[in-house]
């Protein structure tokens, strides 16, 4: 069944949006962009499929603008975008569509996100491989992507240098401890930061010689 657009009004609160009236009654609001796309004007007839399509496109546009706002602040993984959109109440279809578009545009890329995450962990707030793997998994990054990124960007020598710098700073906290006690505490400290046994052992040998 077709219905007639009897009025289009610019919204006072949101001037870039229009209120659509069908058969004399308010139906919904849409952006000017969507109104232009569907060539909406007073007097035309629209059917249910057209109405569903324009509502979907309007929701899609709002979701896209929301994601652009998020990405203007920092990088996001696909899962983070998905979670943000769900909290905003968008449907699964909208979310899937938006993430697909953002990935095609190159604005969302989990490998690039993971690479930046690893670089940030190297330059500030250093963590070991195990912690970084856990962090990236929580961000929704696939395991094979995590392994590839870590293998390419987080070598054993990098891990050793990070752990060594942390250990040299932390060892001063144990100046009143005997050697064995300081070594145990330092081992636990580096372990909590996600460094492997081999890295920790190598670092402890070096730091304890310097003590």
TORZANU-941863 format. One line per field, with one value per atom (N, C-alpha, C): z negated, y, x. Coordinates in pm, 1 decimal. Each point is the difference from the previous one (the first is absolute). Layout:
c3 <- Z ...
c2 <- Y ...
c1 <- X ...
END
This chain:
c3 <- 0.0 0.0 0.0 89.7 8.3 -89.3 -49.0 -84.3 58.1 -28.8 58.8 -100.1 49.9 -82.0 5.4 -113.2 -4.4 -49.7 -61.7 -47.3 -29.9 22.8 -38.8 -75.4 -124.4 -81.6 -52.4 9.0 -58.3 -152.0 -63.9 -145.3 -67.4 -101.7 -68.6 -75.4 -66.3 -80.4 86.5 111.7 90.8 141.5 36.1 130.2 121.7 -19.3 113.2 19.0 -79.5 10.6 31.8 66.9 39.4 -65.4 -41.3 -50.3 115.7 15.0 107.8 -56.0 67.7 -37.6 110.9 -37.8 94.8 -29.4 102.4 -15.2 -119.0 -19.6 -104.7 -136.1 -15.7 -129.8 6.2 -111.5 -5.0 12.9 86.4 19.5 -58.8 42.0 -51.6 43.8 -52.8 43.3 78.7 101.4 78.7 28.1 33.2 35.1 137.5 23.5 131.6 109.3 -32.8 97.1 46.5 -94.2 34.5 76.6 -42.0 69.1 146.1 24.4 137.5 78.4 -64.4 67.1 49.7 -82.3 36.2 66.5 25.3 68.6 -67.0 -131.9 -75.3 19.1 20.6 9.4 -25.9 -34.0 -30.0 121.4 -28.0 104.3 62.2 -17.9 64.0 -82.4 67.9 -63.7 -29.5 -117.3 -37.0 -54.9 31.6 -51.1 -120.3 -58.1 -121.9 22.0 116.0 28.4 7.6 60.6 8.2 -138.6 -82.2 -135.4 -82.8 12.2 -72.0 46.4 130.5 56.6 -47.2 -1.8 -40.1 -150.0 -79.5 -143.8 -23.4 74.7 -12.9 37.9 112.2 45.8 -96.8 -62.7 -97.4 -123.4 -46.7 -112.8 35.9 122.8 47.4 1.0 44.8 4.1 -140.5 -92.5 -138.3 -60.7 26.5 -52.3 60.3 129.3 67.7 -58.3 -21.7 -57.1 -142.5 -73.6 -136.2 1.9 93.8 10.7 44.7 91.5 41.1 -119.8 -86.6 -119.4 -90.0 -17.1 -81.7 58.9 130.6 65.9 6.2 -17.7 -1.4 -128.1 -100.4 -129.4 -11.4 50.8 -4.3 91.3 15.2 78.6 -81.9 69.7 -64.2 77.0 -73.3 65.9 45.7 86.4 48.1 -116.2 -94.8 -114.1 -87.5 -17.8 -79.3 65.8 132.8 72.9 -17.0 13.7 -16.5 -138.1 -102.9 -137.0 -22.0 55.2 -13.4 66.8 118.7 73.1 -70.2 -57.3 -74.1 -118.5 -69.5 -114.6 42.2 124.4 52.4 48.7 -0.9 36.0 146.7 78.2 141.9 20.7 105.4 28.9 55.1 -2.1 51.5 148.0 76.9 143.1 22.2 -76.0 11.1 -39.2 -110.7 -49.6 101.8 53.4 98.9 124.4 42.5 118.7 -22.4 -115.8 -30.5 -9.1 -71.3 -15.2 135.9 83.6 134.0 80.3 -7.8 73.3 -52.7 -131.8 -59.4 33.6 5.2 38.2 147.2 83.7 142.7 24.1 -79.8 11.7 -54.3 -81.3 -63.7 -131.9 -49.1 -125.9 -120.9 17.4 -106.0 55.6 -65.6 44.6 -124.4 -30.9 -124.9 -3.5 113.6 1.0 -29.6 63.5 -25.8 -144.8 -50.9 -140.1 -92.1 26.3 -83.5 7.5 118.4 15.6 -82.4 3.8 -78.2 -149.3 -38.8 -141.3 -50.2 79.9 -37.9 -8.3 97.7 -1.9 -123.9 -39.5 -118.7 -126.2 -0.2 -115.3 -5.0 112.1 2.7 -46.9 43.8 -29.7 -137.0 -50.0 -130.7 -67.3 -132.7 -78.7 52.6 1.5 59.6 -63.5 85.5 -43.5 80.1 -55.5 68.6 100.3 71.9 108.2 -48.7 -115.3 -48.0 -32.2 -62.7 -32.6 127.0 93.3 125.1 77.2 3.5 66.7 -63.3 -132.3 -72.0 28.9 0.5 27.2 139.9 98.2 137.9 20.3 -66.9 8.9 -55.9 -108.0 -57.9 92.3 89.7 98.1 122.6 -2.5 109.7 115.5 -18.8 107.5 10.3 121.7 22.0 -39.8 -48.3 -51.4 105.2 124.1 103.1 31.6 -9.5 21.7 -113.5 -122.5 -116.3 14.5 34.7 12.5 109.5 112.0 110.7 -41.2 -63.4 -40.5 -104.6 -96.6 -103.1 58.9 89.5 62.0 84.0 60.2 86.6 -77.4 -116.4 -68.4 -143.3 -52.1 -141.9 -18.3 46.9 -2.2 -142.4 -14.6 -131.0 -53.5 88.2 -44.9 -49.9 66.6 -45.3 -137.5 -15.7 -129.2 -109.7 32.7 -98.0 -43.7 95.0 -32.7 -86.3 32.9 -79.4 -142.9 -12.0 -132.7 -79.6 67.3 -67.1 -54.3 78.7 -46.1 -120.7 6.1 -113.6 -124.3 19.5 -113.1 -64.8 80.5 -54.1 -82.6 41.0 -76.5 -128.3 10.5 -113.7 -106.8 38.3 -94.3 -118.7 22.3 -109.9 -112.4 33.6 -102.2 -96.9 40.1 -81.4 -61.3 -18.6 -48.2 -141.8 -76.1 -136.3 -5.9 115.8 5.8 30.4 -47.5 39.0 146.7 53.8 143.4 44.2 -75.6 38.6 -6.7 -104.5 -15.0 112.9 30.3 107.8 133.5 18.9 125.6 14.7 -109.7 3.9 29.8 -66.0 19.5 141.8 50.8 135.3 103.4 -26.9 89.1 4.8 -117.3 -6.4 69.5 -19.1 61.6 152.5 55.4 145.7 53.2 -80.1 40.1 10.9 -95.1 4.4 121.6 49.1 119.5 129.1 -13.7 118.1 72.2 -64.2 66.1 -21.7 98.3 -4.3 -96.5 -33.7 -90.8 55.2 129.0 59.6 -5.7 29.0 -4.3 -143.4 -93.2 -140.6 -51.8 30.3 -47.5 51.3 127.6 59.6 -65.4 -23.4 -60.1 -145.5 -74.3 -140.4 -13.2 85.6 -4.0 19.8 90.9 31.6 -111.6 -50.2 -102.4 -132.6 -36.6 -128.5 0.2 116.3 8.8 -20.8 40.0 -12.3 -141.2 -78.3 -132.2 -96.8
c2 <- -119.8 119.8 125.1 90.2 123.4 107.5 85.6 111.6 128.9 109.1 127.5 85.6 59.4 96.9 131.1 39.0 121.4 121.2 -24.1 114.2 -44.8 89.7 -18.4 125.8 -15.8 116.1 -11.0 111.2 5.1 -3.2 -88.8 -11.3 118.2 56.1 116.8 -34.3 -114.9 -38.2 -48.2 -66.7 -53.5 47.9 118.9 60.2 -81.3 -94.7 -82.6 -122.2 -7.8 -111.7 49.9 -86.6 33.4 -95.6 53.0 -83.3 -32.9 -129.3 -45.7 -23.8 56.0 -22.8 -78.8 -111.5 -83.9 7.6 34.2 9.4 87.7 106.6 97.0 -30.1 -115.0 -38.5 -11.8 38.3 -12.3 -146.8 -25.4 -137.6 -21.2 80.2 -13.3 119.8 6.9 101.8 -64.2 71.2 -49.3 115.4 -33.5 102.3 58.4 120.6 61.6 -87.1 -63.1 -85.6 -114.3 -62.9 -110.0 52.8 115.7 59.5 29.2 49.6 28.5 -130.0 -100.4 -128.6 -59.6 8.9 -59.5 100.5 120.6 104.6 22.3 13.1 18.5 141.7 9.3 129.9 -18.9 107.6 -6.2 -48.8 -85.1 -45.2 -133.8 -48.1 -127.3 -117.0 -111.9 -122.5 -90.3 -59.9 -91.9 -128.7 -112.8 -127.6 -45.3 -112.4 -48.3 -32.1 -56.2 -34.0 124.9 105.1 125.7 60.3 -8.1 54.4 -76.4 -132.7 -81.2 33.4 18.4 28.3 134.6 101.9 131.9 5.1 -73.7 -7.4 -70.3 -108.5 -73.5 89.5 69.7 85.3 115.1 49.2 107.4 -51.9 -119.1 -61.3 -28.8 -46.0 -29.8 126.6 109.3 126.6 47.5 -12.1 40.8 -85.6 -130.0 -90.4 32.2 29.1 32.4 126.8 100.9 125.4 -20.6 -88.1 -31.4 -67.7 -92.5 -70.2 96.0 90.4 100.4 82.9 34.0 76.4 -79.3 -129.6 -85.4 -6.7 -22.5 -17.9 128.9 113.4 126.9 15.0 -82.2 7.8 -98.8 -122.1 -102.3 -114.4 -96.4 -119.1 -94.6 -73.9 -100.0 -131.0 -110.3 -129.7 -17.5 -97.8 -26.0 -36.0 -78.4 -39.6 120.2 90.3 119.6 83.1 13.6 73.0 -70.5 -131.8 -79.3 22.3 -5.6 17.5 139.8 100.1 138.2 18.1 -55.8 13.5 -74.8 -115.0 -74.9 81.2 66.0 81.9 117.0 44.1 108.8 -49.7 -132.7 -56.4 -32.7 -1.4 -31.6 -150.0 -34.0 -140.2 -71.3 -132.5 -79.8 28.8 20.7 28.7 130.1 102.2 129.4 -14.6 -69.3 -17.0 -73.8 -109.2 -78.7 83.3 76.7 84.5 106.7 65.7 106.9 -53.5 -110.5 -55.5 -41.4 -59.4 -38.7 122.1 107.1 122.4 59.4 5.5 59.0 -81.0 -131.2 -84.8 20.3 12.5 23.5 135.9 99.7 133.2 2.0 -101.3 -2.6 74.5 43.3 74.1 -92.7 -124.4 -100.8 -117.2 -29.9 -108.2 -61.6 -122.1 -61.6 -23.0 -26.9 -20.2 131.7 106.4 131.4 41.4 -28.4 30.1 -73.7 -129.2 -80.7 50.6 39.4 53.5 127.2 87.0 123.9 -29.7 -99.8 -38.0 -48.3 -83.7 -51.7 114.2 89.0 113.3 86.8 17.7 81.3 -68.6 -133.5 -74.9 2.4 19.9 10.4 138.6 102.2 137.9 48.8 -55.4 43.5 -114.6 -2.5 -104.9 -139.5 -35.4 -126.8 -122.8 -95.3 -128.4 -110.6 -121.5 -114.9 -59.3 -99.8 -61.8 -57.4 -66.8 -64.9 100.8 110.3 103.2 64.4 29.5 63.0 -92.2 -129.4 -95.5 1.9 3.6 2.4 129.7 110.9 129.3 2.7 -45.5 2.4 -97.3 -114.8 -95.5 62.7 75.8 68.4 107.8 49.2 99.5 -66.1 -133.9 -72.1 -33.3 15.5 -29.8 -151.3 -52.5 -143.7 -46.1 -124.5 -52.7 -0.1 -35.9 -4.4 139.8 100.5 138.4 43.2 -35.7 34.1 -60.0 -128.0 -67.8 63.5 30.9 62.1 134.8 81.2 134.3 -7.4 -89.0 -12.7 -51.4 -96.5 -53.8 105.2 89.7 102.5 122.1 26.3 126.9 -12.3 -123.0 -15.4 -113.0 23.6 -101.8 -28.2 -107.0 -35.9 111.6 62.2 107.0 120.9 30.3 110.7 -31.9 -122.5 -40.7 5.6 -45.3 1.1 142.8 91.2 139.2 64.4 -28.1 55.5 -52.8 -131.0 -61.9 48.7 16.8 45.8 141.9 86.5 137.4 2.5 -82.5 -7.9 -52.5 -103.7 -62.4 96.1 74.0 94.4 110.0 39.5 100.9 -59.5 -122.9 -62.8 -49.3 -35.7 -61.0 91.4 130.3 94.4 -13.0 -54.4 -19.1 -112.0 -81.8 -115.8 16.1 122.1 22.6 -54.1 -14.5 -53.1 -151.5 -61.9 -145.2 -67.8 -123.8 -73.5 -41.5 -55.9 -29.2 -94.5 -107.9 -98.8 58.4 78.0 62.5 99.5 80.6 98.5 -69.9 -111.2 -74.4 -58.0 -55.7 -56.3 108.5 112.9 109.2 56.2 10.0 52.0 -97.5 -128.9 -102.6 12.5 14.4 12.4 127.7 107.3 128.7 -10.5 -56.1 -13.4 -100.3 -102.5 -97.1 63.7 88.1 69.7 91.1 43.2 85.2 -81.7 -131.9 -83.5 -47.3 10.7 -45.6 -149.9 -63.9 -145.2 -38.2 -128.9 -51.3 27.4 -26.3 17.4 145.5 91.3 142.0 41.9 -43.4 37.0 -54.2 -125.7 -61.5 76.8 34.3 73.6 136.7 66.8 133.7 -7.2 -97.4 -13.0 -24.8 -85.1 -27.3 128.9 82.1 124.2 103.2 14.4 101.9 -35.2 -126.3 -39.0 15.0 -12.1 22.9 147.7 85.8 144.2 51.1 -79.4 45.3 20.3
c1 <- 83.9 -83.9 87.6 -30.3 77.0 -60.4 90.2 -43.3 57.1 -65.4 40.3 78.0 108.6 73.0 -77.0 -55.4 -81.7 77.6 116.7 79.5 142.6 94.1 139.6 41.8 40.9 34.5 142.8 73.3 133.9 -14.5 75.1 -9.1 69.7 -64.3 55.7 128.3 -0.7 115.5 115.5 -33.1 102.7 -30.5 47.4 -33.6 42.8 92.9 43.4 -89.9 -107.3 -93.1 -140.6 -74.9 -136.9 -98.9 -113.5 -109.2 -92.8 -29.8 -87.9 -139.9 -99.6 -139.3 -68.0 -61.4 -72.6 -149.3 -76.7 -146.3 -38.5 77.8 -31.6 58.4 66.5 55.7 152.5 65.6 145.8 38.9 100.0 46.4 139.1 96.4 136.0 82.9 121.2 93.9 112.7 49.2 113.4 95.1 123.3 97.6 -32.5 49.3 -18.0 61.6 112.9 69.4 -89.5 -68.7 -90.6 -121.1 -50.1 -115.2 32.8 121.2 42.7 16.5 60.1 21.7 -130.9 -104.7 -128.7 -94.6 52.3 -76.8 -136.4 5.8 -123.7 -54.2 -128.8 -66.6 -148.9 -63.8 -143.0 -78.6 -96.4 -91.1 34.0 125.3 34.7 -52.8 -17.9 -46.7 120.2 0.6 108.6 -61.1 65.5 -50.5 83.2 -37.6 64.6 147.8 32.3 139.1 86.8 -51.8 74.0 20.4 -102.6 9.4 103.3 -1.7 98.3 141.9 15.3 132.1 53.4 -85.1 49.3 29.1 -78.0 27.8 133.7 23.0 126.2 117.8 -12.7 109.5 25.8 -105.1 18.5 73.4 -36.7 70.1 145.3 20.9 135.1 85.5 -57.9 73.3 35.0 -94.8 27.4 110.7 -6.6 103.0 136.0 2.1 125.9 61.5 -81.6 50.4 50.7 -67.2 43.9 137.1 17.9 128.4 109.9 -30.7 98.7 45.3 -94.2 33.5 94.5 -29.0 86.8 140.5 7.0 129.3 81.3 -66.0 73.3 81.1 -32.8 68.0 115.5 -21.7 104.5 -38.7 90.9 -30.9 -88.2 -83.7 -85.4 9.4 -11.1 -12.0 -144.6 -22.7 -136.2 -92.8 50.9 -83.5 -35.0 94.8 -28.2 -110.1 7.1 -104.1 -134.0 2.5 -122.0 -61.6 82.2 -49.6 -56.1 68.0 -47.0 -135.9 -15.1 -126.0 -113.3 31.7 -102.5 -50.8 92.7 -39.5 -88.3 17.4 -82.6 -135.8 -18.4 -129.7 -19.1 107.0 -13.2 -20.5 -72.2 -30.4 123.2 -4.9 111.7 25.4 -107.1 15.4 76.4 -36.1 68.3 146.7 24.2 136.7 86.2 -53.5 74.7 29.4 -98.5 15.3 107.3 -5.6 95.4 142.6 18.5 134.9 55.9 -84.6 43.1 44.3 -77.9 34.8 130.3 14.6 119.6 125.0 -14.7 113.3 34.6 -101.8 24.1 65.5 -39.6 60.7 142.9 33.9 131.2 4.6 -116.7 -4.5 7.9 -40.7 9.6 79.0 111.6 87.3 63.6 -38.2 45.6 150.7 60.8 145.8 71.9 -45.4 59.2 -21.7 -120.7 -29.8 97.0 20.2 89.3 143.6 43.5 136.0 18.5 -99.5 7.7 -2.3 -78.1 -8.0 136.2 65.1 131.9 101.0 -3.3 93.4 -20.3 -125.7 -27.4 51.5 -4.5 50.1 153.0 61.7 146.1 43.9 -72.9 40.4 -45.9 -111.1 -50.5 -74.8 5.5 -65.9 33.9 127.7 44.3 -64.7 -33.8 -54.0 66.9 -4.4 56.4 -97.1 48.5 -76.4 -133.5 0.7 -122.3 -109.7 37.2 -98.9 -54.0 88.8 -43.1 -94.2 31.2 -88.9 -138.5 -3.5 -127.6 -76.0 70.5 -63.7 -61.0 76.0 -48.9 -115.8 6.8 -111.5 -127.6 13.8 -116.0 -55.4 84.1 -44.4 -63.4 -5.3 -63.4 91.8 130.4 94.5 19.0 -6.1 15.1 140.7 7.7 126.5 110.5 -34.4 103.8 52.5 -86.5 43.2 92.4 -36.6 82.9 139.3 5.2 129.4 85.4 -63.1 73.8 57.6 -82.5 43.4 110.8 -14.4 103.1 131.0 -9.1 121.4 72.1 -77.5 58.5 49.7 -59.1 26.8 51.0 6.3 32.1 100.6 120.1 104.6 47.6 76.0 55.3 89.9 76.2 90.2 -77.8 -111.8 -85.0 -57.3 -49.7 -56.2 106.1 119.3 109.3 31.6 8.8 33.0 -108.5 -126.6 -110.2 4.4 16.5 3.5 120.7 111.4 122.0 -17.4 -59.7 -23.8 -93.3 -105.4 -92.3 71.3 79.5 68.9 99.1 72.3 98.4 -67.0 -119.5 -73.0 -57.7 -49.4 -68.3 96.3 120.5 94.2 29.7 -11.6 25.6 -102.1 -117.2 -103.1 36.4 96.6 37.6 139.1 43.9 136.7 22.6 -108.7 13.9 -18.4 -29.6 -17.6 133.5 13.4 120.1 -13.5 105.8 4.9 -111.0 -21.6 -101.5 -140.8 -25.7 -131.4 -25.6 99.6 -13.6 -23.1 69.1 -13.0 -140.6 -54.6 -135.5 -103.7 15.2 -95.9 7.5 121.0 17.4 -56.0 18.1 -55.7 -152.8 -61.8 -145.7 -47.1 74.2 -34.3 0.2 105.6 9.2 -102.2 -29.0 -101.5 -137.4 -31.3 -129.5 -10.0 113.0 1.5 -2.1 -7.0 -20.6 124.0 115.9 121.8 19.8 60.1 18.6 112.0 2.7 103.2 139.9 20.1 133.0 45.4 -91.8 34.4 31.8 -83.9 20.4 132.9 28.8 125.2 121.3 -3.1 111.3 17.3 -112.0 3.6 46.6 -50.6 39.8 149.8 52.8 143.9 79.2 -47.1 70.8 -14.0 -121.8 -25.9 66.7 -5.3 57.5 152.1 61.6 144.5 32.1 -93.7 21.2 -27.3 -72.7 -45.4 116.7
END
